[in-house]
Amino acid sequence: MLTSCAAAGGTILIIGSSGGVVQIEILKFDFMWYVKNISRFALLGYISGIITLILLH
């Protein structure tokens, strides 16, 4: 659970991971565009992963 939360949590806000920072630079994303359009899907996946881990144990 800890590993899953640490790995996936950084994608909710793109600046939470080094890969996200590189993605902003390469693809020229605007931070607020990412928050408005992508963060909700990352949060949904994050919560789904936690629920799946709880159900498996």
C-alpha positions as CSV (number, residue, x, y, z in Angstrom):
1,M,0.0,0.0,0.0
2,L,2.8,2.4,0.9
3,T,4.6,1.8,-2.4
4,S,1.4,2.2,-4.4
5,C,0.5,5.5,-2.7
6,A,4.0,6.9,-3.0
7,A,4.3,6.0,-6.7
8,A,0.8,7.0,-7.8
9,G,0.4,10.0,-5.5
10,G,3.0,12.0,-7.5
11,T,0.9,11.9,-10.6
12,I,-2.1,13.6,-9.1
13,L,-0.1,16.9,-9.2
14,I,2.3,16.6,-12.0
15,I,5.1,18.4,-10.1
16,G,5.0,15.6,-7.5
17,S,7.3,13.4,-9.5
18,S,10.5,14.0,-11.5
19,G,8.9,12.4,-14.5
20,G,6.1,14.8,-14.3
21,V,8.4,17.8,-14.3
22,V,10.2,16.4,-17.4
23,Q,6.8,15.9,-19.1
24,I,5.9,19.5,-18.5
25,E,9.1,20.6,-20.1
26,I,9.0,18.3,-23.1
27,L,5.4,18.6,-24.0
28,K,5.1,22.3,-22.8
29,F,2.1,21.6,-20.6
30,D,0.8,24.4,-18.4
31,F,0.4,23.4,-14.8
32,M,-3.1,24.7,-14.5
33,W,-4.2,22.9,-17.7
34,Y,-2.9,19.7,-16.2
35,V,-4.8,20.3,-12.9
36,K,-8.1,21.1,-14.7
37,N,-7.9,18.3,-17.3
38,I,-5.8,15.4,-16.0
39,S,-5.6,15.5,-12.2
40,R,-9.1,14.2,-11.7
41,F,-8.4,11.0,-13.7
42,A,-5.1,10.5,-11.8
43,L,-7.0,10.9,-8.5
44,L,-9.7,8.4,-9.7
45,G,-6.9,5.9,-10.6
46,Y,-5.2,6.5,-7.2
47,I,-8.4,5.9,-5.3
48,S,-9.2,2.8,-7.4
49,G,-5.8,1.4,-6.7
50,I,-6.2,1.8,-3.0
51,I,-9.7,0.2,-3.0
52,T,-8.3,-2.7,-5.1
53,L,-5.4,-3.3,-2.6
54,I,-7.9,-3.2,0.3
55,L,-10.2,-5.7,-1.4
56,L,-7.3,-8.1,-2.2
57,H,-6.2,-8.2,1.4
